[in-house]
Each structure stands twice: as C-alpha cells, then as structure tokens.
Amino acid sequence: MRFELPRGKAPKEHKELKHIPEFSKLTEMQFRFVQLSTDPDSPWFIYPDRVRRKKAALAAGYKMEDNRHNSLDMNGRNIIAGKIDYVEEAMLKYKEFVTIDMEEDREMIEVVQTQIDNIKLMAKKGSEDPAELKKINDLIKDLPNLRQTMKDLRVQSGMTIASDVTDDQPERELSEIDKVNIEQIEKEDQ
C-alpha cells in the first residue's frame, strides 16, 4: 500500500496525508476503503469494481445490516454506490499517486535496460586494452544481478509475465507496450 495509516488514526492526524485535501476530509474507515478499493497492491484489486468495492468496504470496517443477510448498512451501501463525492475525489487522488509510482517504476526499468544494453554493446565492441577488458568482464558478471533487478521491478510495477506469477499472485493484463518490451527482453535473453 502507498501509505501506512496506523489503526485508530484518521488521515487528518497523519503527517503526510493531512496535507492532501482529498484525504484530510476522510475518516479512518473511509480512507481504508479508498486504499483497499484503489491500490493495485490490495488483495481485492483483481475483482470487478462493484465486488471490489463491497469487499473493500467490509475489510475497512463497514458493518452488515442486522435485518438483511447480504447487505451493508446505509453508510456502506452509499460508499459502494459512489454516492459520497469526497470519497470518490479521494479515490481519484489515490489513483494519481499510483500512476506516479508506476511511471517511476517504468523509468527505473528503462534505466536498468539501458545499462544492460550498454554492457552488451561494450562486450560486442571489445577492446585491446587489458584494463578495459577487465572492466567489461566485471560488468558482464553483473548482468545476472541487473536482470534480476529488471524482473523485480517488473513484478513490483505489475508488469509480470506468466512465469513470474506465483500461485497466490494473480496475473494482470499487460499493456501492448509491456508485451513488446517483454518480448524484446526475452529475445535478448536467448
């Protein structure tokens, strides 16, 4: 999750969240709902919107109605239906933070890929200088670490491929750009 909010604290009491107007209006329960229904790291993120909202509301602490078996109380129903404007605004703001994090992950992936490409170019070019050869060999020895870093970043950012997905982690749909990037990486690994 992007923000750690201790139990019993409202966002207006949190050192970072209180400065974000969309979050400072929320109660603790509302913020937990926003987090659980919006964050890609949430266990409910894989569900369709309505199901995700209901599961997030229950996990955030919204109560079931006493006289109905499968219905949340009025507050819970309103939050699931998107009737609380400031909660919806907070969800949009939270998505902005997630998007920024994902862009930073993509940039880091590009940086690591550039390092790998540069090492490959240096190795192909070769050198007559022994000091330069040692440097190239040392860099080649670091390639497995860089590739592992690349895989870790892809998993962290949600750009996973089937072989990277574990049984308890659902595979996410990849964008066309991610698919092309992964194909390119896999071709280079062969």
Number of C-alpha atoms within 10 A of each C-alpha: 12 12 10 11 18 11 9 10 12 21 26 18 15 16 9 14 18 16 13 13 15 20 26 19 18 20 16 22 20 25 23 22 28 27 24 23 29 24 18 17 17 14 15 20 19 16 12 9 14 13 15 21 25 22 20 25 26 16 16 20 14 21 16 18 14 10 8 9 8 9 14 20 15 13 15 23 19 12 21 22 12 14 12 13 10 16 21 15 15 23 21 15 18 21 17 12 14 19 12 12 14 16 13 13 18 17 12 16 19 14 13 17 17 12 15 19 13 13 19 17 12 17 16 10 8 12 13 7 9 9 10 13 15 12 14 20 14 12 19 17 11 13 15 12 11 17 16 11 16 20 17 16 18 20 14 13 19 17 23 22 17 9 7 14 13 9 7 6 10 12 17 13 12 14 10 9 9 16 15 12 14 17 12 11 14 10 9 10 8 5
